[in-house]
């Protein structure tokens, strides 16, 4: 390219840049002269249910509990037995329901989530059919109840994943109700994507026991059926749970194990003690120890009973296996919500 060509290109480029800059300045000046009109946000309104809760002091506009806030409470004592060969679970639960809501209740709602796998139950997608939950006994405050339509009087009635229990005496504010329920079910291999078992060697067990529904200040009973694709809405409570599995099977669950010396071998207990003061992984169970049968205690008649306790939680889940590798370690964690732990303000 000749010298003149280079000058011509430079001149054209300079003119273009100048024109672009001039346009930009002009556009900016024009924008400054324009008055920007913005939409006025609409007033935030409350639903009639929420407004009622505000007026009665159950809730507040800030989200903090109101001066008359209330919440129901449910305690569970559960005994369960799993036969891994058949995937059958049998259980009994004693439920203590504390009714603090300012309303009278003629019936109590119970969730039977495993009825998702019952023939004829509504569901959002195809699911394995296991038969769901079979209730073999139900008593309210010590009085045996039978299955019958609610309009016929005290008893219990199942509709999909929901069960209504009508005791002889209605619940008034401040009352408690004790429910004793025996049930059994076959565990699905793939339970709505959140539970199941693999080769009947590893079990992940969730939404597995009769559970009291939530009665809240907005809608009363949260009586939506479980269709297989949903989150869960639960009251808080305390759990005492005993789980029986064959010798050689370990159980991990919500809460704290209460009887490690009854279910683990001396070797496993020593390894757990070592892990409690170690900052590196300690092998508790591997393929060799599983195969040798040295992980658990011998049990009674070929069975072990694991006892767990969990306080102030919304649910209880567990896993059990006779092949899982198990490693453990420890870590020091300081947190200001634990008053008995020293925290470093720096």
C-alpha positions as CSV (number, residue, x, y, z in Angstrom):
1,X,0.0,0.0,0.0
2,X,1.4,3.4,-1.0
3,X,1.9,6.3,1.4
4,X,-1.1,8.1,0.0
5,X,-3.3,5.1,0.6
6,X,-2.2,4.9,4.2
7,X,-3.1,8.6,4.7
8,X,-6.5,8.0,3.1
9,X,-7.3,5.1,5.4
10,X,-6.2,7.1,8.4
11,X,-8.3,10.0,7.4
12,X,-11.4,7.8,6.8
13,X,-10.9,6.1,10.2
14,X,-10.6,9.5,12.0
15,X,-13.8,10.8,10.4
16,X,-15.7,7.6,11.3
17,X,-14.6,7.8,14.9
18,X,-15.4,11.5,15.1
19,X,-18.9,10.9,13.8
20,X,-19.5,8.0,16.2
21,X,-18.3,10.1,19.1
22,X,-20.5,13.0,18.1
23,X,-23.5,10.7,17.8
24,X,-22.8,9.3,21.2
25,X,-22.6,12.7,22.8
26,X,-25.8,13.8,21.1
27,X,-27.6,10.7,22.2
28,X,-26.4,11.2,25.8
29,X,-27.6,14.8,25.7
30,X,-30.9,13.8,24.4
31,X,-31.3,11.1,27.1
32,X,-30.6,13.8,29.8
33,X,-33.4,15.9,28.4
34,X,-35.9,13.0,28.5
35,X,-38.0,12.4,31.6
36,X,-37.9,8.7,32.4
37,X,-41.3,7.4,33.4
38,X,-41.1,4.4,35.7
39,X,-44.0,2.1,36.6
40,X,-45.3,2.6,40.2
41,X,-45.2,-0.8,42.0
42,X,-48.5,-2.0,43.1
43,X,-49.3,-2.2,46.8
44,X,-48.4,-5.5,48.4
45,X,-51.6,-7.2,49.5
46,X,-52.1,-10.0,51.9
47,X,-54.3,-13.0,51.5
48,X,-57.3,-13.1,53.8
49,X,-55.7,-16.0,55.6
50,X,-52.5,-14.1,56.2
51,X,-54.3,-11.0,57.2
52,X,-56.3,-12.9,59.8
53,X,-53.1,-14.4,61.2
54,X,-51.7,-10.8,61.5
55,X,-54.9,-9.5,63.2
56,X,-54.9,-12.3,65.8
57,X,-51.2,-11.9,66.6
58,X,-50.1,-15.3,65.3
59,X,-47.8,-13.8,62.7
60,X,-46.1,-10.4,62.1
61,X,-45.3,-8.4,59.0
62,X,-41.6,-8.8,59.7
63,X,-41.7,-12.6,59.6
64,X,-41.1,-12.9,63.3
65,X,-43.6,-14.8,65.4
66,X,-46.5,-12.8,66.6
67,X,-47.3,-12.2,70.3
68,X,-49.9,-15.1,70.2
69,X,-47.8,-17.4,68.0
70,X,-48.5,-21.1,68.3
71,X,-47.2,-24.3,66.9
72,X,-48.3,-27.9,67.4
73,X,-45.8,-30.6,68.5
74,X,-45.5,-34.3,67.8
75,X,-43.3,-36.9,69.6
76,X,-42.7,-40.3,68.2
77,X,-41.6,-43.6,69.7
78,X,-41.0,-46.1,66.9
79,X,-40.0,-49.8,66.8
80,X,-39.2,-51.1,63.4
81,X,-37.9,-54.4,62.0
82,X,-36.5,-54.8,58.4
83,X,-36.0,-58.1,56.7
84,X,-33.5,-57.3,54.0
85,X,-34.2,-60.5,52.1
86,X,-37.8,-59.7,51.4
87,X,-37.6,-55.8,51.8
88,X,-40.4,-56.1,54.2
89,X,-40.7,-53.6,57.1
90,X,-42.9,-54.0,60.1
91,X,-43.3,-51.2,62.7
92,X,-45.2,-49.9,65.6
93,X,-45.4,-46.2,66.6
94,X,-46.7,-44.4,69.6
95,X,-47.4,-40.8,68.7
96,X,-48.0,-38.0,71.3
97,X,-49.7,-35.1,69.6
98,X,-49.8,-31.8,71.4
99,X,-52.6,-29.6,70.0
100,X,-51.9,-26.0,70.8
101,X,-53.9,-24.4,68.0
102,X,-56.9,-22.2,69.0
103,X,-59.4,-24.6,67.3
104,X,-61.3,-27.7,68.1
105,X,-60.4,-30.8,66.0
106,X,-62.8,-33.7,65.4
107,X,-60.1,-35.6,63.5
108,X,-56.3,-35.8,63.0
109,X,-54.6,-36.1,59.6
110,X,-51.9,-38.8,59.2
111,X,-49.6,-39.1,56.1
112,X,-49.0,-42.6,54.7
113,X,-46.4,-41.5,52.1
114,X,-45.7,-45.1,51.0
115,X,-49.2,-45.4,49.7
116,X,-47.8,-43.7,46.7
117,X,-46.9,-47.2,45.7
118,X,-50.4,-48.6,46.3
119,X,-52.5,-49.7,43.4
120,X,-55.1,-47.0,42.6
121,X,-53.4,-44.1,44.5
122,X,-53.0,-40.9,42.5
123,X,-49.4,-40.1,41.5
124,X,-47.6,-37.6,39.2
125,X,-45.5,-40.3,37.5
126,X,-45.3,-44.1,37.1
127,X,-44.2,-45.8,40.3
128,X,-43.3,-49.3,41.5
129,X,-46.4,-51.0,43.0
130,X,-45.6,-52.6,46.4
131,X,-49.1,-52.6,48.0
132,X,-48.3,-49.5,50.1
133,X,-49.0,-49.3,53.8
134,X,-51.1,-51.9,55.7
135,X,-52.5,-50.7,59.0
136,X,-52.9,-53.7,61.3
137,X,-53.9,-51.8,64.5
138,X,-54.8,-48.3,65.5
139,X,-55.8,-47.0,68.9
140,X,-56.5,-43.4,70.1
141,X,-55.9,-42.7,73.8
142,X,-56.0,-46.4,74.4
143,X,-59.3,-47.1,72.6
144,X,-59.1,-49.4,69.6
145,X,-60.5,-47.9,66.4
146,X,-61.6,-49.7,63.2
147,X,-61.5,-48.6,59.6
148,X,-64.8,-46.9,58.6
149,X,-66.0,-43.7,56.8
150,X,-65.6,-40.6,59.0
151,X,-69.3,-39.7,58.9
152,X,-70.1,-43.0,60.7
153,X,-68.3,-42.0,63.9
154,X,-64.9,-42.7,65.6
155,X,-62.5,-44.7,63.4
156,X,-60.0,-44.2,60.7
157,X,-60.2,-43.9,56.9
158,X,-57.5,-44.0,54.2
159,X,-57.6,-42.0,50.9
160,X,-54.5,-42.3,48.9
161,X,-51.5,-41.2,51.0
162,X,-53.8,-39.5,53.6
163,X,-55.4,-41.1,56.6
164,X,-58.0,-39.4,58.8
165,X,-58.3,-40.6,62.4
166,X,-61.4,-39.6,64.3
167,X,-61.0,-40.2,68.1
168,X,-64.0,-40.6,70.4
169,X,-63.5,-37.2,72.0
170,X,-62.6,-34.2,70.0
171,X,-59.4,-32.3,70.6
172,X,-59.6,-28.8,72.2
173,X,-56.8,-26.3,72.5
174,X,-54.2,-27.5,74.9
175,X,-55.2,-31.2,74.6
176,X,-52.9,-34.1,73.8
177,X,-53.7,-37.2,71.9
178,X,-51.9,-40.5,72.0
179,X,-52.0,-42.7,68.9
180,X,-50.7,-46.2,68.7
181,X,-50.4,-47.6,65.2
182,X,-49.0,-50.9,63.9
183,X,-48.2,-51.1,60.2
184,X,-46.3,-53.1,57.6
185,X,-45.1,-52.5,54.1
186,X,-42.8,-53.7,51.3
187,X,-40.1,-51.2,50.5
188,X,-39.8,-50.1,46.9
189,X,-36.5,-50.5,45.1
190,X,-36.8,-47.0,43.9
191,X,-39.1,-44.9,46.0
192,X,-39.9,-41.6,44.1
193,X,-36.2,-41.0,43.7
194,X,-35.4,-40.4,47.3
195,X,-35.3,-43.9,48.9
196,X,-35.0,-47.5,48.0
197,X,-32.5,-50.4,48.0
198,X,-29.7,-51.8,45.9
199,X,-29.5,-55.5,45.4
200,X,-31.1,-55.8,48.9
201,X,-27.7,-55.0,50.3
202,X,-28.0,-51.2,50.8
203,X,-31.2,-49.6,52.0
204,X,-32.0,-45.9,52.1
205,X,-35.3,-45.5,54.0
206,X,-37.3,-42.2,54.1
207,X,-41.0,-41.2,54.5
208,X,-41.5,-44.6,56.0
209,X,-43.8,-44.3,59.1
210,X,-47.3,-42.9,59.8
211,X,-46.8,-39.2,60.3
212,X,-49.1,-36.5,61.7
213,X,-49.8,-33.7,59.3
214,X,-49.4,-30.0,60.0
215,X,-52.4,-27.9,61.2
216,X,-51.3,-24.3,60.7
217,X,-52.7,-20.8,61.2
218,X,-53.4,-20.2,57.5
219,X,-55.1,-23.2,56.1
220,X,-55.8,-25.6,59.0
221,X,-54.7,-29.1,57.9
222,X,-52.2,-29.2,55.1
223,X,-54.0,-32.0,53.4
224,X,-52.3,-32.2,50.1
225,X,-51.7,-35.8,49.1
226,X,-48.2,-37.0,48.2
227,X,-48.0,-37.5,44.5
228,X,-44.3,-38.3,44.2
229,X,-42.9,-34.9,43.3
230,X,-43.1,-32.5,46.3
231,X,-41.3,-31.2,49.3
232,X,-42.5,-32.0,52.8
233,X,-44.2,-29.8,55.5
234,X,-43.8,-31.1,59.0
235,X,-44.0,-30.0,62.6
236,X,-41.1,-30.4,64.9
237,X,-40.8,-33.2,67.5
238,X,-38.7,-35.6,69.4
239,X,-37.9,-39.2,68.1
240,X,-37.0,-42.3,69.9
241,X,-36.5,-45.0,67.3
242,X,-35.5,-48.7,67.7
243,X,-34.5,-50.5,64.4
244,X,-33.9,-54.2,64.2
245,X,-31.8,-55.7,61.4
246,X,-29.9,-58.9,61.0
247,X,-26.4,-59.4,62.6
248,X,-23.7,-57.9,60.3
249,X,-25.9,-55.0,59.2
250,X,-25.0,-51.5,60.4
251,X,-27.5,-48.6,60.7
252,X,-27.0,-44.9,60.4
253,X,-29.9,-42.5,61.1
254,X,-31.1,-39.1,62.2
255,X,-30.0,-38.2,65.8
256,X,-27.6,-40.1,68.0
257,X,-27.1,-43.8,68.5
258,X,-27.8,-44.7,72.1
259,X,-26.4,-48.2,72.4
260,X,-23.2,-48.6,70.4
261,X,-21.8,-51.1,72.8
262,X,-24.7,-53.4,72.2
263,X,-24.5,-53.4,68.4
264,X,-20.8,-53.0,67.5
265,X,-17.9,-55.4,68.0
266,X,-15.0,-54.5,70.3
267,X,-12.9,-53.9,67.2
268,X,-15.4,-51.4,65.8
269,X,-15.7,-49.6,69.1
270,X,-11.9,-49.2,69.3
271,X,-11.8,-47.8,65.8
272,X,-14.6,-45.3,66.5
273,X,-12.7,-44.2,69.6
274,X,-9.6,-43.7,67.5
275,X,-11.6,-41.7,64.9
276,X,-13.0,-39.4,67.6
277,X,-9.5,-37.9,68.2
278,X,-8.1,-38.3,64.7
279,X,-7.9,-35.6,61.9
280,X,-7.3,-38.3,59.3
281,X,-9.7,-41.0,58.0
282,X,-9.9,-44.2,60.1
283,X,-11.3,-47.3,58.4
284,X,-14.2,-48.6,60.5
285,X,-15.5,-51.2,58.0
286,X,-14.1,-52.4,54.7
287,X,-14.7,-55.4,52.5
288,X,-12.4,-57.6,54.6
289,X,-14.0,-56.9,57.9
290,X,-17.5,-57.1,56.4
291,X,-16.7,-60.5,55.0
292,X,-15.2,-61.7,58.3
293,X,-18.2,-60.6,60.2
294,X,-16.2,-58.5,62.7
295,X,-18.0,-55.2,62.3
296,X,-21.1,-55.8,64.5
297,X,-21.8,-57.6,67.7
298,X,-23.3,-61.1,67.5
299,X,-26.8,-59.9,68.5
300,X,-29.6,-62.1,69.8
301,X,-31.0,-64.9,67.6
302,X,-29.3,-63.3,64.6
303,X,-30.7,-59.8,65.1
304,X,-29.4,-56.5,66.3
305,X,-31.4,-53.6,67.7
306,X,-30.1,-50.1,67.1
307,X,-31.7,-47.4,69.3
308,X,-31.6,-43.7,68.2
309,X,-32.7,-40.5,69.8
310,X,-33.3,-37.2,68.0
311,X,-34.7,-34.0,69.5
312,X,-36.4,-31.0,68.0
313,X,-36.3,-32.3,64.4
314,X,-38.8,-32.5,61.6
315,X,-38.3,-36.0,60.3
316,X,-36.4,-39.3,60.9
317,X,-34.6,-41.2,58.1
318,X,-32.1,-44.0,58.1
319,X,-29.8,-46.3,56.0
320,X,-28.6,-49.8,56.6
321,X,-26.2,-52.1,54.8
322,X,-24.0,-55.2,55.2
323,X,-21.5,-54.1,52.5
324,X,-21.0,-50.4,52.9
325,X,-17.5,-49.2,53.4
326,X,-17.4,-47.0,56.6
327,X,-14.7,-44.4,57.3
328,X,-14.7,-41.9,60.1
329,X,-12.7,-38.9,61.3
330,X,-13.2,-35.9,63.6
331,X,-13.0,-32.1,63.4
332,X,-13.1,-29.3,65.8
333,X,-15.9,-26.9,65.0
334,X,-16.6,-23.7,67.0
335,X,-20.0,-22.1,66.6
336,X,-21.6,-19.4,68.6
337,X,-24.9,-21.2,68.7
338,X,-23.3,-23.9,70.9
339,X,-22.9,-22.2,74.3
340,X,-20.6,-24.9,75.7
341,X,-18.0,-24.5,72.9
342,X,-15.4,-21.7,73.1
343,X,-15.2,-19.5,70.1
344,X,-12.4,-17.4,68.8
345,X,-13.7,-13.9,68.2
346,X,-10.8,-13.2,65.9
